[in-house]
Amino acid sequence: MRASSGSINPQLREWILATARAGHGVPEVLKLLKDAGYPPAQCRSAVAEVLKIPLSSINANTPSGRRTRAPVAPRTIVDGREVRVSAGMEAPIVRVLDGLLDKGECAALIDAARPRLDRAMTVAEDGKHQVDERRTSAGMFFKLGETPLVRTIEQRLATLLDVPVEHGEGLQVLHYLPGQEYEPHYDWFDPTQPGFAAVTARGGQRIASVVMYLNTPEEGGGTGFPNVGLTVTALAGSAVYFAYEGGDTSSLHAGLPVVRGEKWIATKWLRERPLR
């Protein structure tokens, strides 16, 4: 691999894809390109184009670039349990986490949430919640630290992901029946929308999400990432973590329709600053 100028040649494109698929993160890919003699600006633009990530998410002030961290080790002991990464990818950053919750915790969250369920909503441009036809589930929110179980889960995620508890929004529990879904969407807030300042005034932009599966649907109900052809199966006690700092468009995702049975999930959104 040798440095060259001009558009991305097929060999370079294939090398970037192969290196990313082998498990190397964006900073590592950028460093390898720089070490091979590519100019830093060309490194950043090539990686952004090939991996389909926003150029703005790569910091021009450092040769290695910067994106949201994916700190979860393949096997991590946290809160007395082993959490395992069973699958992952780098664009977008996705980690499938097995063993995050046990059966008792899943059942207790469902029992606590069930009496408080209402039509699930989305965040409007002005920061208020609104009914959205793309989202047909029922849901509710816990306040930060509302119960001992909620506090335990929040601290477990903070330790595992190296993100302080106060950077997280309140835990949301959602319930889907057959045919219900959440159509493809982004969790980050669009900075081009007029209400961006309102929704980011408390805590700043969202940078990552954790979707925890509280039961295993009989059929369907996984989490799909259509831009990268990935579907994560909903399995009780597991979770999917995905990051999108800088507005990563490859993080487009959907709560796929439940075909048979029901689906219960708990979602945690993380912000760039403490949520006041």
ZIMO-V343039 format. One record per residue. N is the residue number from 1. RES is the residue in one small letter. PSI is psi as a letter, one per 30 degrees, with the letter a starting at -180 (NA if undefined). OMEGA is omega in whole degrees, -180 to 180 (999 if undefined). D_CENTER is the distance of its C-alpha to the mean C-alpha in Angstrom with 2 decimals. Layout:
N/RES/PSI/OMEGA/D_CENTER, N/RES/PSI/OMEGA/D_CENTER
This chain:
1/m/k/-177/32.95, 2/r/l/180/34.73, 3/a/k/177/33.90, 4/s/l/179/34.99, 5/s/l/178/34.77, 6/g/a/-176/34.00, 7/s/l/-178/31.41, 8/i/k/179/29.11, 9/n/l/-176/31.31, 10/p/e/-179/30.32, 11/q/e/179/30.68, 12/l/e/179/28.31, 13/r/e/-179/25.71, 14/e/e/179/26.03, 15/w/e/179/25.92, 16/i/e/180/22.63, 17/l/e/-178/21.04, 18/a/e/-180/22.75, 19/t/e/178/21.82, 20/a/e/-180/18.06, 21/r/f/180/18.40, 22/a/f/176/20.35, 23/g/g/178/17.43, 24/h/k/179/18.27, 25/g/l/-179/15.69, 26/v/e/179/16.41, 27/p/e/180/18.64, 28/e/e/179/20.64, 29/v/e/180/21.19, 30/l/e/-180/22.39, 31/k/e/179/24.70, 32/l/e/178/26.19, 33/l/e/180/26.95, 34/k/e/179/28.52, 35/d/f/179/30.56, 36/a/f/176/31.79, 37/g/g/179/33.21, 38/y/k/176/30.90, 39/p/k/-178/30.95, 40/p/e/-179/27.79, 41/a/e/179/27.37, 42/q/e/177/27.74, 43/c/e/-176/25.22, 44/r/e/-177/22.53, 45/s/e/-180/23.49, 46/a/e/-180/23.79, 47/v/e/179/20.40, 48/a/e/-178/18.77, 49/e/e/-175/20.89, 50/v/e/-178/20.60, 51/l/f/176/16.85, 52/k/h/175/16.35, 53/i/l/-179/14.43, 54/p/k/177/15.90, 55/l/e/-179/18.85, 56/s/f/-180/18.26, 57/s/f/179/15.17, 58/i/j/-174/17.78, 59/n/j/-179/20.15, 60/a/f/-176/23.72, 61/n/f/179/25.28, 62/t/k/-179/24.38, 63/p/f/-175/25.22, 64/s/f/-179/22.16, 65/g/l/180/19.64, 66/r/k/171/16.61, 67/r/l/178/12.86, 68/t/k/-179/10.21, 69/r/l/170/11.31, 70/a/i/-165/10.17, 71/p/f/-172/12.99, 72/v/k/177/12.96, 73/a/l/180/16.32, 74/p/e/175/17.27, 75/r/k/-177/19.04, 76/t/k/173/18.79, 77/i/j/-180/21.16, 78/v/k/178/19.77, 79/d/h/177/21.65, 80/g/g/-180/24.15, 81/r/l/176/21.97, 82/e/k/175/20.69, 83/v/k/-175/16.97, 84/r/k/173/16.69, 85/v/j/-177/14.21, 86/s/f/178/15.54, 87/a/l/179/13.64, 88/g/l/174/11.44, 89/m/l/-173/11.45, 90/e/f/-179/11.46, 91/a/j/2/11.16, 92/p/l/174/8.33, 93/i/j/-180/7.38, 94/v/k/173/6.51, 95/r/k/174/8.37, 96/v/k/-173/10.15, 97/l/j/177/11.83, 98/d/k/176/15.31, 99/g/g/-179/17.51, 100/l/e/179/15.24, 101/l/l/174/17.48, 102/d/l/-175/21.08, 103/k/e/-179/22.94, 104/g/e/179/24.65, 105/e/e/178/21.60, 106/c/e/-179/20.07, 107/a/e/-179/23.50, 108/a/e/177/24.02, 109/l/e/179/20.86, 110/i/e/-179/21.93, 111/d/e/-180/25.48, 112/a/e/-177/24.64, 113/a/e/-170/22.54, 114/r/e/-177/24.87, 115/p/f/-174/27.67, 116/r/g/-177/25.48, 117/l/k/175/23.69, 118/d/l/179/24.12, 119/r/k/179/22.93, 120/a/k/-178/19.20, 121/m/l/175/18.80, 122/t/l/-180/16.61, 123/v/k/179/17.01, 124/a/l/-178/20.00, 125/e/f/-178/20.96, 126/d/g/178/23.04, 127/g/f/179/20.38, 128/k/l/180/21.97, 129/h/k/-177/20.66, 130/q/l/173/21.98, 131/v/k/-178/22.52, 132/d/k/-177/20.71, 133/e/f/178/22.21, 134/r/f/-176/18.99, 135/r/j/-170/17.84, 136/t/g/-179/20.52, 137/s/l/171/19.45, 138/a/k/-177/20.86, 139/g/l/177/19.09, 140/m/l/178/19.75, 141/f/k/165/18.49, 142/f/k/171/19.59, 143/k/l/177/20.60, 144/l/k/178/19.36, 145/g/g/-173/21.46, 146/e/e/-180/23.29, 147/t/l/177/24.34, 148/p/e/180/24.81, 149/l/e/178/22.24, 150/v/e/179/19.57, 151/r/e/180/20.59, 152/t/e/-179/20.41, 153/i/e/179/16.84, 154/e/e/180/15.77, 155/q/e/178/17.79, 156/r/e/178/16.56, 157/l/e/-180/12.91, 158/a/e/179/14.42, 159/t/e/-177/16.56, 160/l/e/-174/14.17, 161/l/f/-178/11.57, 162/d/h/177/14.49, 163/v/k/-176/13.35, 164/p/k/-180/16.22, 165/v/e/-175/16.31, 166/e/f/174/17.55, 167/h/f/-177/14.45, 168/g/k/172/12.75, 169/e/l/178/13.59, 170/g/k/-179/15.67, 171/l/k/178/14.43, 172/q/k/175/14.59, 173/v/k/-178/16.14, 174/l/k/-179/16.50, 175/h/k/180/19.26, 176/y/k/173/19.70, 177/l/l/-180/23.17, 178/p/k/-180/24.33, 179/g/f/-179/23.60, 180/q/k/-175/20.98, 181/e/l/169/17.60, 182/y/j/-174/15.07, 183/e/l/-176/15.72, 184/p/k/-176/13.42, 185/h/l/173/11.85, 186/y/k/174/9.56, 187/d/f/178/8.01, 188/w/l/-177/9.56, 189/f/k/-177/13.32, 190/d/j/-177/15.74, 191/p/f/179/18.21, 192/t/f/-179/20.94, 193/q/k/-176/21.20, 194/p/f/-178/24.09, 195/g/g/-176/22.24, 196/f/e/-179/19.68, 197/a/e/-178/21.83, 198/a/e/-175/22.09, 199/v/f/180/18.44, 200/t/g/-179/17.73, 201/a/e/178/21.05, 202/r/j/174/19.68, 203/g/f/179/17.01, 204/g/a/-177/16.23, 205/q/l/169/13.22, 206/r/k/-179/9.68, 207/i/f/-178/7.84, 208/a/l/179/4.47, 209/s/l/171/3.67, 210/v/k/177/5.65, 211/v/j/-178/7.70, 212/m/k/-178/11.07, 213/y/k/-176/13.85, 214/l/f/174/17.17, 215/n/l/178/19.40, 216/t/j/178/19.90, 217/p/l/178/20.97, 218/e/e/177/24.17, 219/e/k/179/22.80, 220/g/a/174/19.77, 221/g/g/178/16.81, 222/g/a/176/14.07, 223/t/j/-177/10.70, 224/g/k/174/11.61, 225/f/i/-171/10.39, 226/p/f/-178/13.89, 227/n/f/-179/13.97, 228/v/g/176/13.66, 229/g/h/-178/15.35, 230/l/k/172/12.96, 231/t/k/178/13.18, 232/v/k/-179/11.93, 233/t/k/178/14.88, 234/a/j/179/14.86, 235/l/k/-176/16.87, 236/a/k/178/18.02, 237/g/f/179/16.87, 238/s/l/-179/13.92, 239/a/l/171/10.17, 240/v/k/176/7.03, 241/y/k/175/4.55, 242/f/k/-174/2.25, 243/a/l/-174/4.19, 244/y/h/180/6.61, 245/e/k/-178/9.64, 246/g/g/179/12.66, 247/g/h/-178/11.44, 248/d/j/-177/10.31, 249/t/f/177/11.77, 250/s/f/179/10.71, 251/s/g/175/7.21, 252/l/k/-176/9.59, 253/h/l/-177/9.02, 254/a/k/167/11.49, 255/g/j/-172/12.64, 256/l/l/-176/15.57, 257/p/k/171/19.05, 258/v/k/-179/20.57, 259/v/e/177/23.76, 260/r/k/-179/25.51, 261/g/b/-179/25.09, 262/e/l/178/22.41, 263/k/k/173/18.78, 264/w/k/176/17.61, 265/i/l/171/14.08, 266/a/k/-176/13.00, 267/t/k/175/9.92, 268/k/k/176/9.28, 269/w/k/-178/8.13, 270/l/k/-178/8.96, 271/r/l/-179/11.55, 272/e/f/180/13.45, 273/r/l/176/16.60, 274/p/k/-179/18.02, 275/l/j/-176/17.86, 276/r/NA/999/21.58
